[in-house]
Amino acid sequence: MRKELYFLLLIFIGSMVNGQNSNMKLITPPYLQKGDTIAMVAPAGILKNRKQVIDKAKELVESWGLKVVYGKHLFNQNDHFAGTDEERCQDFQEALDNPTIKAIWSARGGYGSVRIIDQLDFTKFKQHPKWVIGYSDITAFHNHIHNLGVETLHAMMGTSMEEKPEETIQTIATFKKALFGEELRYEVLSSKMNRVGETSGELVGGNIAILASMLGSDSQISTDGKILFIEEIGEYKYSIDRMLQSLKRAGYFTKVKAIIVGNMTKVKKNTTPWGSSIEQLILDVVPKDIPVLFNFPAGHEPDNRALIMGRKVSLSIHKDNTSTVAFD
């Protein structure tokens, strides 16, 4: 009998950690301090001819008083990927397990994180959480780690230093603020397409394609009582609609509190016109009583503001006045 109660307790705790209890506060990894070390790894796409820009990213963080170490296989090449699955997994695992590493920073996204995520052992990470940083394909890690009960950082990556410096001022500034635990509060120019409302909740989400690819896996997140952030790049409108319909059928919009829409970059034109704007496409998928904020500067644009995934955020959404996004 005691053994049965013990296993029931484990199941209950597991369901809470996996996002079933929206009232459970996630663990905040320690903010960085001068002298701390960040590991730069490449869990996905190849870094061909990009050592110079990665070195530039390293120099940026070092100018803040931090140290940066490169994963052993960072610049390896294996067709599409930055090394084999085993090599990329090894670098990430070593960064997870090394107690002197205080944050894991992705050099770039692309595709490939999902190929290694189930090979990783998060035991030591759960004992000593640290910040996992990136966006786009790194959404796979944001989702998976969210279900472990730990916050992550949706922010610039090493290759973001390829952009024009004058266009990444806020990208860099908000990344630094997030790393060192400073306040994050954003004023967003309002869109006539916004659905107005005021609400608060835990922030989850990321790249739409990756969110859809996580469905049915241990990395699928619950959006119940939460605020969902979405962004995308290089897709046709019909493809974006298809992915959002998949999320809708999985219940992502049933009990969500609000939607924050980031950059919808380089949307492709199909030979057969879709017939509506990307904003209207999104509004058609989301229930009419759910507030929606458009034009948040995060995603695949030079201005890519830092977001703390798993942190409670307060929204005030307007059509005419400036909207606000504030992290608690």
LORODO-71250 format. One record per residue (C-alpha): residue in one letter; z, x, y. Coordinates in nm, 4 decimals, always signed. Each point is the difference from the previous one (the first is absolute). Layout:
BEGIN
atom rest: A zz: Z xx: X yy: Y
...
This chain:
BEGIN
atom rest: M zz: +0.0000 xx: +0.0000 yy: +0.0000
atom rest: R zz: +0.0898 xx: +0.2805 yy: +0.2400
atom rest: K zz: -0.3264 xx: +0.1734 yy: -0.0795
atom rest: E zz: -0.1966 xx: -0.3184 yy: +0.0778
atom rest: L zz: +0.1800 xx: -0.0397 yy: +0.3339
atom rest: Y zz: -0.0721 xx: +0.3638 yy: +0.0803
atom rest: F zz: -0.3731 xx: -0.0422 yy: -0.0596
atom rest: L zz: -0.0057 xx: -0.3229 yy: +0.2023
atom rest: L zz: +0.1611 xx: +0.1874 yy: +0.2860
atom rest: L zz: -0.2629 xx: +0.2733 yy: -0.0232
atom rest: I zz: -0.2778 xx: -0.2600 yy: +0.0086
atom rest: F zz: +0.1581 xx: -0.1659 yy: +0.3051
atom rest: I zz: +0.0299 xx: +0.3314 yy: +0.1826
atom rest: G zz: -0.3560 xx: +0.0907 yy: -0.0934
atom rest: S zz: -0.1355 xx: -0.3273 yy: +0.1350
atom rest: M zz: +0.1766 xx: +0.0636 yy: +0.3299
atom rest: V zz: -0.1392 xx: +0.3507 yy: +0.0284
atom rest: N zz: -0.3486 xx: -0.1265 yy: -0.0745
atom rest: G zz: -0.0023 xx: -0.2160 yy: +0.3088
atom rest: Q zz: +0.1073 xx: -0.3305 yy: -0.1491
atom rest: N zz: +0.3031 xx: -0.0136 yy: +0.2318
atom rest: S zz: -0.1355 xx: +0.0199 yy: +0.3546
atom rest: N zz: +0.3524 xx: +0.0323 yy: +0.1406
atom rest: M zz: +0.0598 xx: +0.3370 yy: -0.1657
atom rest: K zz: -0.0080 xx: +0.2852 yy: +0.2533
atom rest: L zz: -0.2053 xx: +0.2973 yy: -0.1096
atom rest: I zz: +0.1315 xx: +0.3562 yy: +0.0019
atom rest: T zz: -0.0969 xx: +0.2069 yy: +0.3050
atom rest: P zz: -0.0709 xx: +0.3624 yy: -0.0953
atom rest: P zz: +0.1773 xx: +0.2569 yy: +0.2213
atom rest: Y zz: -0.1801 xx: +0.0573 yy: +0.3286
atom rest: L zz: -0.1285 xx: +0.3513 yy: +0.0478
atom rest: Q zz: +0.1832 xx: +0.2694 yy: +0.1929
atom rest: K zz: -0.1215 xx: +0.3323 yy: +0.1328
atom rest: G zz: -0.0259 xx: +0.2478 yy: -0.2836
atom rest: D zz: -0.0883 xx: -0.2647 yy: -0.2611
atom rest: T zz: -0.3013 xx: +0.0480 yy: -0.2267
atom rest: I zz: -0.2971 xx: -0.2314 yy: -0.0551
atom rest: A zz: -0.2324 xx: +0.0335 yy: -0.2992
atom rest: M zz: -0.3693 xx: -0.0574 yy: +0.0689
atom rest: V zz: -0.1774 xx: -0.1347 yy: -0.3096
atom rest: A zz: -0.3378 xx: -0.1565 yy: -0.0809
atom rest: P zz: +0.0509 xx: -0.2821 yy: -0.2522
atom rest: A zz: -0.3493 xx: -0.1414 yy: +0.0410
atom rest: G zz: -0.3244 xx: +0.1169 yy: +0.1631
atom rest: I zz: -0.1392 xx: +0.3512 yy: +0.0207
atom rest: L zz: +0.0710 xx: +0.2229 yy: +0.3038
atom rest: K zz: -0.3378 xx: +0.1700 yy: +0.0081
atom rest: N zz: -0.0441 xx: +0.2302 yy: +0.3023
atom rest: R zz: +0.3169 xx: -0.1369 yy: +0.1575
atom rest: K zz: +0.2466 xx: +0.2870 yy: -0.0217
atom rest: Q zz: -0.0252 xx: +0.0627 yy: +0.3732
atom rest: V zz: +0.0964 xx: -0.3552 yy: +0.0916
atom rest: I zz: +0.2838 xx: -0.0036 yy: -0.2550
atom rest: D zz: +0.1297 xx: +0.3266 yy: +0.1457
atom rest: K zz: -0.0140 xx: -0.1687 yy: +0.3413
atom rest: A zz: +0.2160 xx: -0.2858 yy: -0.1316
atom rest: K zz: +0.2427 xx: +0.2553 yy: -0.1412
atom rest: E zz: +0.0233 xx: +0.1726 yy: +0.3387
atom rest: L zz: +0.0676 xx: -0.3338 yy: +0.1713
atom rest: V zz: +0.3003 xx: -0.0809 yy: -0.2173
atom rest: E zz: +0.1267 xx: +0.3553 yy: +0.0177
atom rest: S zz: -0.0013 xx: -0.0307 yy: +0.3808
atom rest: W zz: +0.2664 xx: -0.2697 yy: -0.0479
atom rest: G zz: +0.2295 xx: +0.2468 yy: -0.1742
atom rest: L zz: -0.0914 xx: -0.1069 yy: -0.3547
atom rest: K zz: -0.1410 xx: +0.2031 yy: -0.2884
atom rest: V zz: -0.3084 xx: -0.0901 yy: -0.2029
atom rest: V zz: -0.0866 xx: +0.1161 yy: -0.3510
atom rest: Y zz: -0.3306 xx: -0.0717 yy: -0.1706
atom rest: G zz: -0.0238 xx: -0.1409 yy: -0.3487
atom rest: K zz: -0.1220 xx: +0.2631 yy: -0.2467
atom rest: H zz: -0.3236 xx: -0.1910 yy: -0.0642
atom rest: L zz: -0.0523 xx: -0.1391 yy: +0.3534
atom rest: F zz: -0.3493 xx: +0.1420 yy: +0.0461
atom rest: N zz: -0.1163 xx: -0.0314 yy: -0.3599
atom rest: Q zz: -0.3278 xx: -0.1783 yy: -0.0655
atom rest: N zz: -0.0830 xx: -0.2244 yy: -0.2933
atom rest: D zz: -0.3063 xx: -0.2046 yy: +0.0909
atom rest: H zz: +0.1308 xx: -0.2882 yy: +0.2162
atom rest: F zz: +0.3629 xx: +0.1093 yy: -0.0244
atom rest: A zz: +0.2269 xx: +0.2722 yy: +0.1368
atom rest: G zz: +0.0441 xx: +0.1492 yy: -0.3450
atom rest: T zz: +0.0422 xx: -0.1656 yy: -0.3366
atom rest: D zz: +0.2386 xx: -0.2919 yy: -0.0474
atom rest: E zz: +0.2430 xx: +0.2404 yy: -0.1650
atom rest: E zz: -0.0139 xx: +0.2465 yy: +0.2918
atom rest: R zz: +0.0463 xx: -0.2655 yy: +0.2673
atom rest: C zz: +0.2806 xx: -0.1562 yy: -0.2015
atom rest: Q zz: +0.1700 xx: +0.3384 yy: -0.0392
atom rest: D zz: +0.0032 xx: +0.0621 yy: +0.3758
atom rest: F zz: +0.1400 xx: -0.3444 yy: +0.0735
atom rest: Q zz: +0.2591 xx: +0.0226 yy: -0.2770
atom rest: E zz: +0.1236 xx: +0.3375 yy: +0.1198
atom rest: A zz: +0.0364 xx: -0.1405 yy: +0.3520
atom rest: L zz: +0.1916 xx: -0.3009 yy: -0.1344
atom rest: D zz: +0.2370 xx: +0.2175 yy: -0.2011
atom rest: N zz: +0.0582 xx: +0.2914 yy: +0.2400
atom rest: P zz: +0.3273 xx: -0.0639 yy: +0.1894
atom rest: T zz: -0.1086 xx: +0.2267 yy: +0.2868
atom rest: I zz: -0.3000 xx: -0.2248 yy: +0.0742
atom rest: K zz: +0.0998 xx: -0.2751 yy: +0.2447
atom rest: A zz: -0.3382 xx: -0.1748 yy: +0.0340
atom rest: I zz: -0.3303 xx: -0.0218 yy: -0.1876
atom rest: W zz: -0.3008 xx: -0.0112 yy: +0.2312
atom rest: S zz: -0.3444 xx: -0.0905 yy: -0.1302
atom rest: A zz: -0.2775 xx: +0.2230 yy: +0.1263
atom rest: R zz: -0.2521 xx: -0.2845 yy: -0.0304
atom rest: G zz: -0.0699 xx: -0.3250 yy: -0.1802
atom rest: G zz: -0.3377 xx: -0.0911 yy: -0.1452
atom rest: Y zz: +0.0545 xx: -0.1126 yy: -0.3567
atom rest: G zz: +0.2098 xx: +0.1244 yy: -0.2890
atom rest: S zz: +0.3691 xx: -0.0772 yy: +0.0509
atom rest: V zz: -0.0085 xx: -0.2835 yy: -0.2530
atom rest: R zz: -0.1203 xx: +0.2451 yy: -0.2670
atom rest: I zz: +0.3251 xx: +0.1994 yy: +0.0129
atom rest: I zz: +0.2674 xx: -0.2469 yy: +0.1066
atom rest: D zz: +0.0988 xx: -0.1071 yy: -0.3524
atom rest: Q zz: +0.0324 xx: +0.3632 yy: -0.1107
atom rest: L zz: +0.2635 xx: +0.0748 yy: +0.2641
atom rest: D zz: +0.3725 xx: +0.0009 yy: -0.0742
atom rest: F zz: +0.1958 xx: -0.1386 yy: +0.2969
atom rest: T zz: +0.3451 xx: +0.0603 yy: -0.1539
atom rest: K zz: +0.1004 xx: +0.2836 yy: +0.2335
atom rest: F zz: -0.1708 xx: -0.1706 yy: +0.2944
atom rest: K zz: +0.2178 xx: -0.3085 yy: -0.0478
atom rest: Q zz: +0.3079 xx: +0.2208 yy: -0.0093
atom rest: H zz: -0.1050 xx: +0.1848 yy: +0.3166
atom rest: P zz: -0.2613 xx: -0.2076 yy: +0.1905
atom rest: K zz: -0.2369 xx: +0.1714 yy: +0.2411
atom rest: W zz: -0.2782 xx: -0.1223 yy: +0.2271
atom rest: V zz: -0.3439 xx: -0.0513 yy: -0.1553
atom rest: I zz: -0.2621 xx: +0.0008 yy: +0.2760
atom rest: G zz: -0.3610 xx: -0.1124 yy: +0.0320
atom rest: Y zz: -0.2298 xx: -0.3011 yy: +0.0192
atom rest: S zz: -0.3166 xx: -0.1418 yy: -0.1568
atom rest: D zz: +0.0014 xx: +0.1026 yy: -0.3697
atom rest: I zz: +0.3681 xx: +0.0954 yy: +0.0415
atom rest: T zz: +0.0659 xx: -0.3765 yy: +0.0102
atom rest: A zz: +0.0363 xx: +0.0360 yy: -0.3778
atom rest: F zz: +0.3104 xx: +0.2138 yy: +0.0577
atom rest: H zz: +0.1326 xx: -0.2260 yy: +0.2755
atom rest: N zz: -0.0128 xx: -0.2963 yy: -0.2384
atom rest: H zz: +0.1362 xx: +0.1810 yy: -0.3038
atom rest: I zz: +0.2867 xx: +0.1619 yy: +0.1874
atom rest: H zz: +0.0808 xx: -0.3265 yy: +0.1764
atom rest: N zz: +0.0728 xx: -0.1437 yy: -0.3437
atom rest: L zz: +0.2379 xx: +0.2905 yy: -0.0590
atom rest: G zz: +0.1964 xx: -0.1162 yy: +0.3044
atom rest: V zz: -0.0882 xx: +0.2831 yy: +0.2409
atom rest: E zz: -0.1699 xx: -0.0023 yy: +0.3411
atom rest: T zz: -0.3220 xx: +0.1980 yy: +0.0589
atom rest: L zz: -0.2005 xx: +0.1039 yy: +0.3040
atom rest: H zz: -0.3494 xx: -0.1345 yy: +0.0717
atom rest: A zz: -0.1249 xx: +0.2641 yy: +0.2418
atom rest: M zz: -0.2522 xx: +0.2746 yy: +0.0711
atom rest: M zz: -0.1065 xx: +0.2495 yy: -0.2633
atom rest: G zz: -0.1111 xx: +0.3601 yy: +0.0240
atom rest: T zz: -0.3658 xx: -0.0917 yy: +0.0518
atom rest: S zz: +0.0968 xx: -0.2134 yy: +0.3011
atom rest: M zz: -0.0103 xx: +0.3257 yy: +0.1952
atom rest: E zz: -0.3813 xx: -0.0188 yy: -0.0190
atom rest: E zz: +0.0058 xx: -0.2661 yy: +0.2713
atom rest: K zz: -0.0274 xx: +0.0712 yy: +0.3743
atom rest: P zz: +0.3440 xx: +0.1010 yy: +0.1340
atom rest: E zz: -0.0140 xx: -0.2475 yy: +0.2873
atom rest: E zz: -0.0466 xx: -0.2853 yy: -0.2494
atom rest: T zz: +0.2932 xx: +0.0920 yy: -0.2258
atom rest: I zz: +0.2771 xx: +0.0328 yy: +0.2573
atom rest: Q zz: +0.1849 xx: -0.3104 yy: -0.1197
atom rest: T zz: -0.0855 xx: +0.0704 yy: -0.3640
atom rest: I zz: +0.1795 xx: +0.3333 yy: +0.0168
atom rest: A zz: +0.2812 xx: -0.1164 yy: +0.2290
atom rest: T zz: +0.0970 xx: -0.2976 yy: -0.2181
atom rest: F zz: -0.0234 xx: +0.2112 yy: -0.3167
atom rest: K zz: +0.2478 xx: +0.2442 yy: +0.1497
atom rest: K zz: +0.2304 xx: -0.2822 yy: +0.1127
atom rest: A zz: +0.0003 xx: -0.1527 yy: -0.3473
atom rest: L zz: +0.0723 xx: +0.3326 yy: -0.1709
atom rest: F zz: +0.2967 xx: +0.0740 yy: +0.2236
atom rest: G zz: +0.1400 xx: -0.3545 yy: +0.0022
atom rest: E zz: -0.0827 xx: -0.0988 yy: +0.3569
atom rest: E zz: -0.0635 xx: -0.3612 yy: +0.1047
atom rest: L zz: -0.3373 xx: -0.1533 yy: -0.0848
atom rest: R zz: -0.1045 xx: -0.2885 yy: +0.2223
atom rest: Y zz: -0.3577 xx: -0.0986 yy: +0.0799
atom rest: E zz: -0.1641 xx: -0.2060 yy: +0.2718
atom rest: V zz: -0.3279 xx: -0.1416 yy: -0.1326
atom rest: L zz: -0.2763 xx: -0.1450 yy: +0.2140
atom rest: S zz: -0.0249 xx: -0.3614 yy: -0.1048
atom rest: S zz: -0.3064 xx: -0.1586 yy: -0.1539
atom rest: K zz: -0.1259 xx: -0.3520 yy: +0.0594
atom rest: M zz: -0.0236 xx: -0.0233 yy: -0.3787
atom rest: N zz: +0.3743 xx: +0.0623 yy: -0.0481
atom rest: R zz: +0.2125 xx: -0.2696 yy: -0.1583
atom rest: V zz: +0.3082 xx: -0.0046 yy: +0.2184
atom rest: G zz: +0.3544 xx: +0.0155 yy: -0.1299
atom rest: E zz: +0.3224 xx: +0.1969 yy: -0.0130
atom rest: T zz: +0.1485 xx: +0.1206 yy: -0.3247
atom rest: S zz: +0.1499 xx: +0.2988 yy: -0.1765
atom rest: G zz: -0.0104 xx: +0.1428 yy: -0.3488
atom rest: E zz: -0.0536 xx: +0.3043 yy: -0.2170
atom rest: L zz: -0.3377 xx: +0.1669 yy: +0.0525
atom rest: V zz: -0.2232 xx: +0.0514 yy: -0.3047
atom rest: G zz: -0.3692 xx: +0.0506 yy: -0.0639
atom rest: G zz: -0.2732 xx: +0.2480 yy: +0.0903
atom rest: N zz: -0.3644 xx: +0.0302 yy: -0.0919
atom rest: I zz: -0.1444 xx: -0.3289 yy: -0.1298
atom rest: A zz: -0.2075 xx: +0.1539 yy: -0.2793
atom rest: I zz: +0.3003 xx: +0.1896 yy: -0.1343
atom rest: L zz: +0.2258 xx: -0.3049 yy: +0.0287
atom rest: A zz: -0.2502 xx: -0.1968 yy: -0.2075
atom rest: S zz: -0.0318 xx: +0.2814 yy: -0.2547
atom rest: M zz: +0.3791 xx: -0.0043 yy: -0.0530
atom rest: L zz: +0.0013 xx: -0.3641 yy: -0.1114
atom rest: G zz: +0.1389 xx: -0.0472 yy: -0.3491
atom rest: S zz: +0.1605 xx: +0.3455 yy: -0.0109
atom rest: D zz: +0.3521 xx: +0.1330 yy: +0.0495
atom rest: S zz: -0.1121 xx: +0.0968 yy: +0.3509
atom rest: Q zz: -0.0768 xx: -0.3572 yy: +0.1089
atom rest: I zz: +0.2294 xx: -0.0966 yy: +0.2871
atom rest: S zz: +0.1654 xx: -0.3293 yy: +0.0825
atom rest: T zz: -0.0706 xx: -0.1328 yy: +0.3499
atom rest: D zz: +0.2540 xx: -0.2832 yy: -0.0159
atom rest: G zz: +0.1956 xx: -0.0113 yy: +0.3258
atom rest: K zz: -0.1770 xx: +0.3142 yy: +0.1226
atom rest: I zz: -0.2562 xx: +0.1022 yy: +0.2599
atom rest: L zz: -0.3311 xx: +0.1218 yy: -0.1418
atom rest: F zz: -0.2032 xx: +0.2747 yy: +0.1685
atom rest: I zz: -0.3687 xx: +0.0357 yy: -0.0926
atom rest: E zz: -0.2853 xx: +0.2317 yy: +0.0992
atom rest: E zz: -0.3390 xx: +0.0958 yy: -0.1421
atom rest: I zz: -0.3025 xx: +0.2262 yy: +0.0407
atom rest: G zz: -0.3623 xx: +0.0039 yy: -0.1089
atom rest: E zz: -0.0163 xx: -0.3373 yy: -0.1754
atom rest: Y zz: -0.2307 xx: -0.3007 yy: +0.0305
atom rest: K zz: +0.1591 xx: -0.3184 yy: +0.1314
atom rest: Y zz: -0.0625 xx: -0.1743 yy: -0.3300
atom rest: S zz: +0.1790 xx: +0.2826 yy: -0.1778
atom rest: I zz: +0.2985 xx: -0.0267 yy: +0.2361
atom rest: D zz: +0.0045 xx: -0.3746 yy: -0.0588
atom rest: R zz: -0.0124 xx: +0.0494 yy: -0.3769
atom rest: M zz: +0.2972 xx: +0.2369 yy: +0.0082
atom rest: L zz: +0.1994 xx: -0.2290 yy: +0.2290
atom rest: Q zz: -0.0782 xx: -0.2968 yy: -0.2260
atom rest: S zz: +0.1376 xx: +0.2026 yy: -0.2919
atom rest: L zz: +0.3200 xx: +0.0663 yy: +0.1966
atom rest: K zz: +0.0166 xx: -0.3678 yy: +0.0918
atom rest: R zz: -0.0304 xx: -0.1073 yy: -0.3644
atom rest: A zz: +0.2789 xx: +0.2454 yy: -0.0852
atom rest: G zz: +0.2275 xx: -0.1745 yy: +0.2503
atom rest: Y zz: -0.0011 xx: +0.2624 yy: +0.2744
atom rest: F zz: -0.0315 xx: -0.2592 yy: +0.2763
atom rest: T zz: +0.2151 xx: -0.2786 yy: -0.1465
atom rest: K zz: +0.3398 xx: +0.1085 yy: +0.1315
atom rest: V zz: -0.0941 xx: +0.2866 yy: +0.2318
atom rest: K zz: +0.1580 xx: -0.0168 yy: +0.3476
atom rest: A zz: -0.2877 xx: +0.1490 yy: +0.2004
atom rest: I zz: -0.3102 xx: +0.2184 yy: -0.0179
atom rest: I zz: -0.0651 xx: +0.3126 yy: +0.2066
atom rest: V zz: -0.3681 xx: +0.0937 yy: -0.0012
atom rest: G zz: -0.0783 xx: +0.3628 yy: +0.0724
atom rest: N zz: -0.3360 xx: +0.1696 yy: +0.0391
atom rest: M zz: -0.2987 xx: -0.1551 yy: -0.1717
atom rest: T zz: -0.2211 xx: +0.3050 yy: +0.0252
atom rest: K zz: -0.3745 xx: +0.0377 yy: -0.0663
atom rest: V zz: -0.0452 xx: -0.3470 yy: -0.1485
atom rest: K zz: -0.3431 xx: +0.0056 yy: -0.1652
atom rest: K zz: -0.2749 xx: -0.2488 yy: +0.0791
atom rest: N zz: -0.1392 xx: -0.1896 yy: -0.2947
atom rest: T zz: -0.3632 xx: -0.1140 yy: -0.0155
atom rest: T zz: +0.1326 xx: -0.3567 yy: -0.0111
atom rest: P zz: +0.2230 xx: -0.0559 yy: +0.3081
atom rest: W zz: +0.3586 xx: -0.0993 yy: -0.0784
atom rest: G zz: +0.0045 xx: -0.2482 yy: +0.2856
atom rest: S zz: +0.3399 xx: +0.0635 yy: +0.1615
atom rest: S zz: +0.2073 xx: +0.2748 yy: +0.1550
atom rest: I zz: +0.2335 xx: +0.2155 yy: -0.2071
atom rest: E zz: +0.2888 xx: -0.1681 yy: +0.1836
atom rest: Q zz: -0.1140 xx: -0.3454 yy: -0.1062
atom rest: L zz: -0.0545 xx: +0.1206 yy: -0.3555
atom rest: I zz: +0.3652 xx: +0.1047 yy: -0.0152
atom rest: L zz: +0.1259 xx: -0.3193 yy: +0.1658
atom rest: D zz: -0.1917 xx: -0.2076 yy: -0.2559
atom rest: V zz: +0.1957 xx: +0.1665 yy: -0.2823
atom rest: V zz: +0.3472 xx: -0.0138 yy: +0.1537
atom rest: P zz: +0.1852 xx: -0.3378 yy: +0.0143
atom rest: K zz: -0.0111 xx: -0.1550 yy: +0.3469
atom rest: D zz: +0.3768 xx: +0.0165 yy: +0.0553
atom rest: I zz: +0.0158 xx: +0.3796 yy: -0.0463
atom rest: P zz: -0.0008 xx: +0.2094 yy: +0.3221
atom rest: V zz: -0.2741 xx: +0.2648 yy: +0.0132
atom rest: L zz: -0.0181 xx: +0.3029 yy: +0.2301
atom rest: F zz: -0.3396 xx: +0.1662 yy: +0.0436
atom rest: N zz: -0.0972 xx: +0.3387 yy: +0.1411
atom rest: F zz: +0.3063 xx: +0.1986 yy: -0.0991
atom rest: P zz: -0.0958 xx: +0.3691 yy: +0.0408
atom rest: A zz: +0.0495 xx: +0.1273 yy: -0.3547
atom rest: G zz: -0.2496 xx: +0.0895 yy: -0.2687
atom rest: H zz: -0.3259 xx: +0.1951 yy: -0.0023
atom rest: E zz: -0.0298 xx: +0.0675 yy: +0.3726
atom rest: P zz: +0.1137 xx: +0.2999 yy: +0.2068
atom rest: D zz: +0.2787 xx: -0.2143 yy: +0.1489
atom rest: N zz: +0.2052 xx: -0.0528 yy: -0.3151
atom rest: R zz: +0.3603 xx: -0.0902 yy: +0.0860
atom rest: A zz: +0.2785 xx: +0.0714 yy: -0.2456
atom rest: L zz: +0.1478 xx: -0.2888 yy: -0.2004
atom rest: I zz: +0.3133 xx: +0.0102 yy: -0.2156
atom rest: M zz: -0.0831 xx: -0.1909 yy: -0.3163
atom rest: G zz: +0.2985 xx: -0.1891 yy: -0.1380
atom rest: R zz: +0.1786 xx: -0.0084 yy: +0.3382
atom rest: K zz: +0.0887 xx: -0.3255 yy: +0.1764
atom rest: V zz: -0.2311 xx: -0.0646 yy: +0.2931
atom rest: S zz: +0.0189 xx: -0.2635 yy: +0.2760
atom rest: L zz: -0.3206 xx: -0.1627 yy: +0.1232
atom rest: S zz: -0.0762 xx: -0.1928 yy: +0.3162
atom rest: I zz: -0.3636 xx: -0.1106 yy: -0.0120
atom rest: H zz: -0.1887 xx: -0.1496 yy: +0.2961
atom rest: K zz: -0.3589 xx: -0.0890 yy: +0.0874
atom rest: D zz: +0.0154 xx: +0.0847 yy: +0.3699
atom rest: N zz: +0.2986 xx: +0.2305 yy: +0.0529
atom rest: T zz: +0.0712 xx: +0.3326 yy: -0.1649
atom rest: S zz: +0.1317 xx: -0.0316 yy: -0.3541
atom rest: T zz: +0.2835 xx: +0.2185 yy: -0.1252
atom rest: V zz: +0.0775 xx: +0.1682 yy: -0.3307
atom rest: A zz: +0.3472 xx: +0.1551 yy: -0.0217
atom rest: F zz: +0.1670 xx: +0.1735 yy: -0.2925
atom rest: D zz: +0.3716 xx: -0.0532 yy: -0.0535
